[in-house]
């Protein structure tokens, strides 16, 4: 069962439980491995390139379908 949030703990059991919750969250954040600058740059570049590729692909599909629609409706 997931743990209750800090607000629910204060309402149910007082400030002590809320402080314990915040301390546990802080400890967990310290154990988290954060990406370095090079990793962030690399993954951001991959996302930007993938977004551009998908945008170009969808633009071309839209152009082809719009052209086909004009040919069918106006011929």
mmCIF file as gemmi writes it, N, C-alpha and C atoms, coordinates in Angstrom:
data_model
loop_
_atom_site.group_PDB
_atom_site.id
_atom_site.type_symbol
_atom_site.label_atom_id
_atom_site.label_alt_id
_atom_site.label_comp_id
_atom_site.label_asym_id
_atom_site.label_entity_id
_atom_site.label_seq_id
_atom_site.pdbx_PDB_ins_code
_atom_site.Cartn_x
_atom_site.Cartn_y
_atom_site.Cartn_z
_atom_site.occupancy
_atom_site.B_iso_or_equiv
_atom_site.pdbx_formal_charge
_atom_site.auth_seq_id
_atom_site.auth_asym_id
_atom_site.pdbx_PDB_model_num
ATOM 1 N N . UNK Axp A 1 ? 0.84 -1.178 0 1 0 ? 1 A 1
ATOM 2 C CA . UNK Axp A 1 ? 0 0 0 1 0 ? 1 A 1
ATOM 3 C C . UNK Axp A 1 ? 0.887 1.244 0 1 0 ? 1 A 1
ATOM 4 N N . UNK Axp A 2 ? 0.628 2.215 -0.893 1 0 ? 2 A 1
ATOM 5 C CA . UNK Axp A 2 ? 1.467 3.407 -0.928 1 0 ? 2 A 1
ATOM 6 C C . UNK Axp A 2 ? 1.306 4.23 0.338 1 0 ? 2 A 1
ATOM 7 N N . UNK Axp A 3 ? 2.38 4.916 0.69 1 0 ? 3 A 1
ATOM 8 C CA . UNK Axp A 3 ? 2.341 5.738 1.889 1 0 ? 3 A 1
ATOM 9 C C . UNK Axp A 3 ? 1.55 7.008 1.631 1 0 ? 3 A 1
ATOM 10 N N . UNK Axp A 4 ? 0.957 7.522 2.685 1 0 ? 4 A 1
ATOM 11 C CA . UNK Axp A 4 ? 0.187 8.757 2.563 1 0 ? 4 A 1
ATOM 12 C C . UNK Axp A 4 ? 1.136 9.929 2.382 1 0 ? 4 A 1
ATOM 13 N N . UNK Axp A 5 ? 0.622 11.008 1.851 1 0 ? 5 A 1
ATOM 14 C CA . UNK Axp A 5 ? 1.42 12.208 1.662 1 0 ? 5 A 1
ATOM 15 C C . UNK Axp A 5 ? 1.628 12.942 2.972 1 0 ? 5 A 1
ATOM 16 N N . UNK Axp A 6 ? 2.423 13.992 2.939 1 0 ? 6 A 1
ATOM 17 C CA . UNK Axp A 6 ? 2.775 14.741 4.137 1 0 ? 6 A 1
ATOM 18 C C . UNK Axp A 6 ? 1.557 15.398 4.775 1 0 ? 6 A 1
ATOM 19 N N . UNK Axp A 7 ? 0.651 15.927 3.966 1 0 ? 7 A 1
ATOM 20 C CA . UNK Axp A 7 ? -0.533 16.601 4.518 1 0 ? 7 A 1
ATOM 21 C C . UNK Axp A 7 ? -1.407 15.611 5.269 1 0 ? 7 A 1
ATOM 22 N N . UNK Axp A 8 ? -1.606 14.434 4.674 1 0 ? 8 A 1
ATOM 23 C CA . UNK Axp A 8 ? -2.426 13.426 5.335 1 0 ? 8 A 1
ATOM 24 C C . UNK Axp A 8 ? -1.788 12.978 6.641 1 0 ? 8 A 1
ATOM 25 N N . UNK Axp A 9 ? -0.448 12.904 6.672 1 0 ? 9 A 1
ATOM 26 C CA . UNK Axp A 9 ? 0.239 12.477 7.893 1 0 ? 9 A 1
ATOM 27 C C . UNK Axp A 9 ? 0.07 13.502 9.003 1 0 ? 9 A 1
ATOM 28 N N . UNK Axp A 10 ? 0.146 14.786 8.647 1 0 ? 10 A 1
ATOM 29 C CA . UNK Axp A 10 ? -0.026 15.821 9.667 1 0 ? 10 A 1
ATOM 30 C C . UNK Axp A 10 ? -1.432 15.746 10.241 1 0 ? 10 A 1
ATOM 31 N N . UNK Axp A 11 ? -2.406 15.549 9.378 1 0 ? 11 A 1
ATOM 32 C CA . UNK Axp A 11 ? -3.791 15.482 9.841 1 0 ? 11 A 1
ATOM 33 C C . UNK Axp A 11 ? -4.037 14.226 10.671 1 0 ? 11 A 1
ATOM 34 N N . UNK Axp A 12 ? -3.376 13.123 10.345 1 0 ? 12 A 1
ATOM 35 C CA . UNK Axp A 12 ? -3.631 11.859 11.027 1 0 ? 12 A 1
ATOM 36 C C . UNK Axp A 12 ? -2.76 11.668 12.261 1 0 ? 12 A 1
ATOM 37 N N . UNK Axp A 13 ? -1.49 12.081 12.196 1 0 ? 13 A 1
ATOM 38 C CA . UNK Axp A 13 ? -0.607 11.724 13.29 1 0 ? 13 A 1
ATOM 39 C C . UNK Axp A 13 ? 0.286 12.813 13.814 1 0 ? 13 A 1
ATOM 40 N N . UNK Axp A 14 ? 0.205 13.987 13.315 1 0 ? 14 A 1
ATOM 41 C CA . UNK Axp A 14 ? 0.995 15.066 13.854 1 0 ? 14 A 1
ATOM 42 C C . UNK Axp A 14 ? 2.225 15.39 13.029 1 0 ? 14 A 1
ATOM 43 N N . UNK Axp A 15 ? 2.948 16.383 13.506 1 0 ? 15 A 1
ATOM 44 C CA . UNK Axp A 15 ? 4.113 16.909 12.801 1 0 ? 15 A 1
ATOM 45 C C . UNK Axp A 15 ? 5.251 15.892 12.771 1 0 ? 15 A 1
ATOM 46 N N . UNK Axp A 16 ? 5.365 15.067 13.781 1 0 ? 16 A 1
ATOM 47 C CA . UNK Axp A 16 ? 6.464 14.102 13.843 1 0 ? 16 A 1
ATOM 48 C C . UNK Axp A 16 ? 6.482 13.162 12.652 1 0 ? 16 A 1
ATOM 49 N N . UNK Axp A 17 ? 5.321 12.649 12.278 1 0 ? 17 A 1
ATOM 50 C CA . UNK Axp A 17 ? 5.251 11.743 11.134 1 0 ? 17 A 1
ATOM 51 C C . UNK Axp A 17 ? 5.537 12.48 9.832 1 0 ? 17 A 1
ATOM 52 N N . UNK Axp A 18 ? 5.073 13.717 9.729 1 0 ? 18 A 1
ATOM 53 C CA . UNK Axp A 18 ? 5.342 14.503 8.524 1 0 ? 18 A 1
ATOM 54 C C . UNK Axp A 18 ? 6.833 14.775 8.394 1 0 ? 18 A 1
ATOM 55 N N . UNK Axp A 19 ? 7.498 15.085 9.51 1 0 ? 19 A 1
ATOM 56 C CA . UNK Axp A 19 ? 8.941 15.332 9.485 1 0 ? 19 A 1
ATOM 57 C C . UNK Axp A 19 ? 9.684 14.067 9.076 1 0 ? 19 A 1
ATOM 58 N N . UNK Axp A 20 ? 9.249 12.932 9.599 1 0 ? 20 A 1
ATOM 59 C CA . UNK Axp A 20 ? 9.866 11.653 9.241 1 0 ? 20 A 1
ATOM 60 C C . UNK Axp A 20 ? 9.697 11.383 7.742 1 0 ? 20 A 1
ATOM 61 N N . UNK Axp A 21 ? 8.523 11.687 7.216 1 0 ? 21 A 1
ATOM 62 C CA . UNK Axp A 21 ? 8.265 11.509 5.788 1 0 ? 21 A 1
ATOM 63 C C . UNK Axp A 21 ? 9.205 12.38 4.961 1 0 ? 21 A 1
ATOM 64 N N . UNK Axp A 22 ? 9.332 13.649 5.335 1 0 ? 22 A 1
ATOM 65 C CA . UNK Axp A 22 ? 10.21 14.567 4.598 1 0 ? 22 A 1
ATOM 66 C C . UNK Axp A 22 ? 11.656 14.106 4.703 1 0 ? 22 A 1
ATOM 67 N N . UNK Axp A 23 ? 12.075 13.637 5.869 1 0 ? 23 A 1
ATOM 68 C CA . UNK Axp A 23 ? 13.437 13.122 6.031 1 0 ? 23 A 1
ATOM 69 C C . UNK Axp A 23 ? 13.676 11.912 5.134 1 0 ? 23 A 1
ATOM 70 N N . UNK Axp A 24 ? 12.701 11.017 5.053 1 0 ? 24 A 1
ATOM 71 C CA . UNK Axp A 24 ? 12.83 9.845 4.183 1 0 ? 24 A 1
ATOM 72 C C . UNK Axp A 24 ? 12.928 10.249 2.717 1 0 ? 24 A 1
ATOM 73 N N . UNK Axp A 25 ? 12.129 11.227 2.328 1 0 ? 25 A 1
ATOM 74 C CA . UNK Axp A 25 ? 12.187 11.717 0.946 1 0 ? 25 A 1
ATOM 75 C C . UNK Axp A 25 ? 13.557 12.313 0.664 1 0 ? 25 A 1
ATOM 76 N N . UNK Axp A 26 ? 14.087 13.101 1.602 1 0 ? 26 A 1
ATOM 77 C CA . UNK Axp A 26 ? 15.394 13.733 1.426 1 0 ? 26 A 1
ATOM 78 C C . UNK Axp A 26 ? 16.495 12.676 1.296 1 0 ? 26 A 1
ATOM 79 N N . UNK Axp A 27 ? 16.442 11.631 2.117 1 0 ? 27 A 1
ATOM 80 C CA . UNK Axp A 27 ? 17.432 10.551 2.035 1 0 ? 27 A 1
ATOM 81 C C . UNK Axp A 27 ? 17.355 9.852 0.683 1 0 ? 27 A 1
ATOM 82 N N . UNK Axp A 28 ? 16.137 9.628 0.202 1 0 ? 28 A 1
ATOM 83 C CA . UNK Axp A 28 ? 15.962 8.966 -1.099 1 0 ? 28 A 1
ATOM 84 C C . UNK Axp A 28 ? 16.513 9.832 -2.226 1 0 ? 28 A 1
ATOM 85 N N . UNK Axp A 29 ? 16.309 11.133 -2.141 1 0 ? 29 A 1
ATOM 86 C CA . UNK Axp A 29 ? 16.844 12.033 -3.166 1 0 ? 29 A 1
ATOM 87 C C . UNK Axp A 29 ? 18.369 12.038 -3.169 1 0 ? 29 A 1
ATOM 88 N N . UNK Axp A 30 ? 18.979 11.899 -2.004 1 0 ? 30 A 1
ATOM 89 C CA . UNK Axp A 30 ? 20.445 11.85 -1.938 1 0 ? 30 A 1
ATOM 90 C C . UNK Axp A 30 ? 20.991 10.581 -2.583 1 0 ? 30 A 1
ATOM 91 N N . UNK Axp A 31 ? 20.212 9.485 -2.538 1 0 ? 31 A 1
ATOM 92 C CA . UNK Axp A 31 ? 20.663 8.222 -3.13 1 0 ? 31 A 1
ATOM 93 C C . UNK Axp A 31 ? 20.435 8.167 -4.635 1 0 ? 31 A 1
ATOM 94 N N . UNK Axp A 32 ? 19.667 9.111 -5.155 1 0 ? 32 A 1
ATOM 95 C CA . UNK Axp A 32 ? 19.348 9.116 -6.578 1 0 ? 32 A 1
ATOM 96 C C . UNK Axp A 32 ? 20.588 9.459 -7.387 1 0 ? 32 A 1
ATOM 97 N N . UNK Axp A 33 ? 20.787 8.745 -8.493 1 0 ? 33 A 1
ATOM 98 C CA . UNK Axp A 33 ? 21.913 9.08 -9.372 1 0 ? 33 A 1
ATOM 99 C C . UNK Axp A 33 ? 21.417 10.042 -10.441 1 0 ? 33 A 1
ATOM 100 N N . UNK Axp A 34 ? 21.965 11.228 -10.44 1 0 ? 34 A 1
ATOM 101 C CA . UNK Axp A 34 ? 21.556 12.261 -11.368 1 0 ? 34 A 1
ATOM 102 C C . UNK Axp A 34 ? 22.486 12.247 -12.579 1 0 ? 34 A 1
ATOM 103 N N . UNK Axp A 35 ? 21.969 12.525 -13.777 1 0 ? 35 A 1
ATOM 104 C CA . UNK Axp A 35 ? 22.824 12.532 -14.968 1 0 ? 35 A 1
ATOM 105 C C . UNK Axp A 35 ? 23.77 13.727 -14.941 1 0 ? 35 A 1
ATOM 106 N N . UNK Axp A 36 ? 24.956 13.517 -15.551 1 0 ? 36 A 1
ATOM 107 C CA . UNK Axp A 36 ? 25.882 14.635 -15.637 1 0 ? 36 A 1
ATOM 108 C C . UNK Axp A 36 ? 25.532 15.502 -16.847 1 0 ? 36 A 1
ATOM 109 N N . UNK Axp A 37 ? 26.278 16.585 -17.027 1 0 ? 37 A 1
ATOM 110 C CA . UNK Axp A 37 ? 25.969 17.551 -18.079 1 0 ? 37 A 1
ATOM 111 C C . UNK Axp A 37 ? 26.038 16.914 -19.462 1 0 ? 37 A 1
ATOM 112 N N . UNK Axp A 38 ? 27.023 16.047 -19.679 1 0 ? 38 A 1
ATOM 113 C CA . UNK Axp A 38 ? 27.192 15.407 -20.986 1 0 ? 38 A 1
ATOM 114 C C . UNK Axp A 38 ? 26.016 14.47 -21.295 1 0 ? 38 A 1
ATOM 115 N N . UNK Axp A 39 ? 25.548 13.726 -20.312 1 0 ? 39 A 1
ATOM 116 C CA . UNK Axp A 39 ? 24.405 12.83 -20.521 1 0 ? 39 A 1
ATOM 117 C C . UNK Axp A 39 ? 23.13 13.617 -20.832 1 0 ? 39 A 1
ATOM 118 N N . UNK Axp A 40 ? 22.925 14.715 -20.117 1 0 ? 40 A 1
ATOM 119 C CA . UNK Axp A 40 ? 21.746 15.547 -20.368 1 0 ? 40 A 1
ATOM 120 C C . UNK Axp A 40 ? 21.813 16.13 -21.775 1 0 ? 40 A 1
ATOM 121 N N . UNK Axp A 41 ? 22.983 16.609 -22.178 1 0 ? 41 A 1
ATOM 122 C CA . UNK Axp A 41 ? 23.159 17.167 -23.518 1 0 ? 41 A 1
ATOM 123 C C . UNK Axp A 41 ? 22.871 16.107 -24.578 1 0 ? 41 A 1
ATOM 124 N N . UNK Axp A 42 ? 23.413 14.912 -24.394 1 0 ? 42 A 1
ATOM 125 C CA . UNK Axp A 42 ? 23.226 13.839 -25.368 1 0 ? 42 A 1
ATOM 126 C C . UNK Axp A 42 ? 21.778 13.419 -25.508 1 0 ? 42 A 1
ATOM 127 N N . UNK Axp A 43 ? 21.105 13.216 -24.401 1 0 ? 43 A 1
ATOM 128 C CA . UNK Axp A 43 ? 19.707 12.782 -24.482 1 0 ? 43 A 1
ATOM 129 C C . UNK Axp A 43 ? 18.803 13.899 -25.002 1 0 ? 43 A 1
ATOM 130 N N . UNK Axp A 44 ? 19.12 15.145 -24.662 1 0 ? 44 A 1
ATOM 131 C CA . UNK Axp A 44 ? 18.345 16.267 -25.193 1 0 ? 44 A 1
ATOM 132 C C . UNK Axp A 44 ? 18.497 16.351 -26.7 1 0 ? 44 A 1
ATOM 133 N N . UNK Axp A 45 ? 19.706 16.146 -27.191 1 0 ? 45 A 1
ATOM 134 C CA . UNK Axp A 45 ? 19.958 16.165 -28.63 1 0 ? 45 A 1
ATOM 135 C C . UNK Axp A 45 ? 19.178 15.056 -29.334 1 0 ? 45 A 1
ATOM 136 N N . UNK Axp A 46 ? 19.147 13.873 -28.744 1 0 ? 46 A 1
ATOM 137 C CA . UNK Axp A 46 ? 18.392 12.755 -29.322 1 0 ? 46 A 1
ATOM 138 C C . UNK Axp A 46 ? 16.906 13.103 -29.398 1 0 ? 46 A 1
ATOM 139 N N . UNK Axp A 47 ? 16.363 13.694 -28.353 1 0 ? 47 A 1
ATOM 140 C CA . UNK Axp A 47 ? 14.943 14.056 -28.337 1 0 ? 47 A 1
ATOM 141 C C . UNK Axp A 47 ? 14.642 15.116 -29.394 1 0 ? 47 A 1
ATOM 142 N N . UNK Axp A 48 ? 15.506 16.109 -29.525 1 0 ? 48 A 1
ATOM 143 C CA . UNK Axp A 48 ? 15.281 17.164 -30.518 1 0 ? 48 A 1
ATOM 144 C C . UNK Axp A 48 ? 15.338 16.597 -31.926 1 0 ? 48 A 1
ATOM 145 N N . UNK Axp A 49 ? 16.326 15.754 -32.206 1 0 ? 49 A 1
ATOM 146 C CA . UNK Axp A 49 ? 16.453 15.158 -33.542 1 0 ? 49 A 1
ATOM 147 C C . UNK Axp A 49 ? 15.254 14.26 -33.842 1 0 ? 49 A 1
ATOM 148 N N . UNK Axp A 50 ? 14.85 13.445 -32.886 1 0 ? 50 A 1
ATOM 149 C CA . UNK Axp A 50 ? 13.69 12.571 -33.089 1 0 ? 50 A 1
ATOM 150 C C . UNK Axp A 50 ? 12.427 13.391 -33.333 1 0 ? 50 A 1
ATOM 151 N N . UNK Axp A 51 ? 12.276 14.493 -32.619 1 0 ? 51 A 1
ATOM 152 C CA . UNK Axp A 51 ? 11.113 15.358 -32.806 1 0 ? 51 A 1
ATOM 153 C C . UNK Axp A 51 ? 11.099 15.968 -34.202 1 0 ? 51 A 1
ATOM 154 N N . UNK Axp A 52 ? 12.253 16.399 -34.679 1 0 ? 52 A 1
ATOM 155 C CA . UNK Axp A 52 ? 12.346 16.968 -36.029 1 0 ? 52 A 1
ATOM 156 C C . UNK Axp A 52 ? 12.012 15.911 -37.075 1 0 ? 52 A 1
ATOM 157 N N . UNK Axp A 53 ? 12.534 14.706 -36.91 1 0 ? 53 A 1
ATOM 158 C CA . UNK Axp A 53 ? 12.263 13.626 -37.873 1 0 ? 53 A 1
ATOM 159 C C . UNK Axp A 53 ? 10.772 13.304 -37.918 1 0 ? 53 A 1
ATOM 160 N N . UNK Axp A 54 ? 10.15 13.178 -36.762 1 0 ? 54 A 1
ATOM 161 C CA . UNK Axp A 54 ? 8.718 12.873 -36.716 1 0 ? 54 A 1
ATOM 162 C C . UNK Axp A 54 ? 7.907 14.025 -37.314 1 0 ? 54 A 1
ATOM 163 N N . UNK Axp A 55 ? 8.297 15.262 -37.047 1 0 ? 55 A 1
ATOM 164 C CA . UNK Axp A 55 ? 7.579 16.416 -37.592 1 0 ? 55 A 1
ATOM 165 C C . UNK Axp A 55 ? 7.666 16.444 -39.114 1 0 ? 55 A 1
ATOM 166 N N . UNK Axp A 56 ? 8.855 16.177 -39.663 1 0 ? 56 A 1
ATOM 167 C CA . UNK Axp A 56 ? 9.017 16.146 -41.121 1 0 ? 56 A 1
ATOM 168 C C . UNK Axp A 56 ? 8.182 15.016 -41.712 1 0 ? 56 A 1
ATOM 169 N N . UNK Axp A 57 ? 8.227 13.848 -41.1 1 0 ? 57 A 1
ATOM 170 C CA . UNK Axp A 57 ? 7.446 12.706 -41.581 1 0 ? 57 A 1
ATOM 171 C C . UNK Axp A 57 ? 5.951 13.028 -41.591 1 0 ? 57 A 1
ATOM 172 N N . UNK Axp A 58 ? 5.447 13.553 -40.489 1 0 ? 58 A 1
ATOM 173 C CA . UNK Axp A 58 ? 4.022 13.881 -40.413 1 0 ? 58 A 1
ATOM 174 C C . UNK Axp A 58 ? 3.652 14.99 -41.394 1 0 ? 58 A 1
ATOM 175 N N . UNK Axp A 59 ? 4.545 15.941 -41.606 1 0 ? 59 A 1
ATOM 176 C CA . UNK Axp A 59 ? 4.296 16.991 -42.588 1 0 ? 59 A 1
ATOM 177 C C . UNK Axp A 59 ? 4.192 16.435 -43.994 1 0 ? 59 A 1
ATOM 178 N N . UNK Axp A 60 ? 5.081 15.492 -44.322 1 0 ? 60 A 1
ATOM 179 C CA . UNK Axp A 60 ? 5.029 14.868 -45.649 1 0 ? 60 A 1
ATOM 180 C C . UNK Axp A 60 ? 3.764 14.03 -45.822 1 0 ? 60 A 1
ATOM 181 N N . UNK Axp A 61 ? 3.4 13.276 -44.812 1 0 ? 61 A 1
ATOM 182 C CA . UNK Axp A 61 ? 2.167 12.484 -44.878 1 0 ? 61 A 1
ATOM 183 C C . UNK Axp A 61 ? 0.966 13.41 -45.056 1 0 ? 61 A 1
ATOM 184 N N . UNK Axp A 62 ? 0.932 14.504 -44.332 1 0 ? 62 A 1
ATOM 185 C CA . UNK Axp A 62 ? -0.161 15.462 -44.456 1 0 ? 62 A 1
ATOM 186 C C . UNK Axp A 62 ? -0.21 16.051 -45.865 1 0 ? 62 A 1
ATOM 187 N N . UNK Axp A 63 ? 0.939 16.383 -46.418 1 0 ? 63 A 1
ATOM 188 C CA . UNK Axp A 63 ? 1.002 16.936 -47.773 1 0 ? 63 A 1
ATOM 189 C C . UNK Axp A 63 ? 0.479 15.937 -48.799 1 0 ? 63 A 1
ATOM 190 N N . UNK Axp A 64 ? 0.908 14.683 -48.682 1 0 ? 64 A 1
ATOM 191 C CA . UNK Axp A 64 ? 0.463 13.644 -49.622 1 0 ? 64 A 1
ATOM 192 C C . UNK Axp A 64 ? -1.039 13.423 -49.498 1 0 ? 64 A 1
ATOM 193 N N . UNK Axp A 65 ? -1.542 13.307 -48.287 1 0 ? 65 A 1
ATOM 194 C CA . UNK Axp A 65 ? -2.975 13.074 -48.098 1 0 ? 65 A 1
ATOM 195 C C . UNK Axp A 65 ? -3.81 14.269 -48.559 1 0 ? 65 A 1
ATOM 196 N N . UNK Axp A 66 ? -3.327 15.481 -48.331 1 0 ? 66 A 1
ATOM 197 C CA . UNK Axp A 66 ? -4.054 16.667 -48.793 1 0 ? 66 A 1
ATOM 198 C C . UNK Axp A 66 ? -4.093 16.711 -50.313 1 0 ? 66 A 1
ATOM 199 N N . UNK Axp A 67 ? -2.985 16.349 -50.95 1 0 ? 67 A 1
ATOM 200 C CA . UNK Axp A 67 ? -2.942 16.313 -52.415 1 0 ? 67 A 1
ATOM 201 C C . UNK Axp A 67 ? -3.895 15.254 -52.952 1 0 ? 67 A 1
ATOM 202 N N . UNK Axp A 68 ? -3.896 14.071 -52.359 1 0 ? 68 A 1
ATOM 203 C CA . UNK Axp A 68 ? -4.816 13.015 -52.782 1 0 ? 68 A 1
ATOM 204 C C . UNK Axp A 68 ? -6.272 13.438 -52.583 1 0 ? 68 A 1
ATOM 205 N N . UNK Axp A 69 ? -6.548 14.112 -51.5 1 0 ? 69 A 1
ATOM 206 C CA . UNK Axp A 69 ? -7.911 14.572 -51.235 1 0 ? 69 A 1
ATOM 207 C C . UNK Axp A 69 ? -8.353 15.566 -52.305 1 0 ? 69 A 1
ATOM 208 N N . UNK Axp A 70 ? -7.479 16.484 -52.676 1 0 ? 70 A 1
ATOM 209 C CA . UNK Axp A 70 ? -7.816 17.448 -53.728 1 0 ? 70 A 1
ATOM 210 C C . UNK Axp A 70 ? -8.062 16.748 -55.056 1 0 ? 70 A 1
ATOM 211 N N . UNK Axp A 71 ? -7.235 15.739 -55.355 1 0 ? 71 A 1
ATOM 212 C CA . UNK Axp A 71 ? -7.405 15.01 -56.611 1 0 ? 71 A 1
ATOM 213 C C . UNK Axp A 71 ? -8.738 14.27 -56.643 1 0 ? 71 A 1
ATOM 214 N N . UNK Axp A 72 ? -9.122 13.678 -55.533 1 0 ? 72 A 1
ATOM 215 C CA . UNK Axp A 72 ? -10.366 12.906 -55.485 1 0 ? 72 A 1
ATOM 216 C C . UNK Axp A 72 ? -11.582 13.831 -55.504 1 0 ? 72 A 1
ATOM 217 N N . UNK Axp A 73 ? -11.549 14.903 -54.739 1 0 ? 73 A 1
ATOM 218 C CA . UNK Axp A 73 ? -12.722 15.76 -54.609 1 0 ? 73 A 1
ATOM 219 C C . UNK Axp A 73 ? -12.923 16.715 -55.786 1 0 ? 73 A 1
ATOM 220 N N . UNK Axp A 74 ? -11.846 17.15 -56.414 1 0 ? 74 A 1
ATOM 221 C CA . UNK Axp A 74 ? -11.965 18.186 -57.436 1 0 ? 74 A 1
ATOM 222 C C . UNK Axp A 74 ? -11.634 17.705 -58.835 1 0 ? 74 A 1
ATOM 223 N N . UNK Axp A 75 ? -11.717 16.409 -59.09 1 0 ? 75 A 1
ATOM 224 C CA . UNK Axp A 75 ? -11.437 15.933 -60.452 1 0 ? 75 A 1
ATOM 225 C C . UNK Axp A 75 ? -12.66 15.354 -61.105 1 0 ? 75 A 1
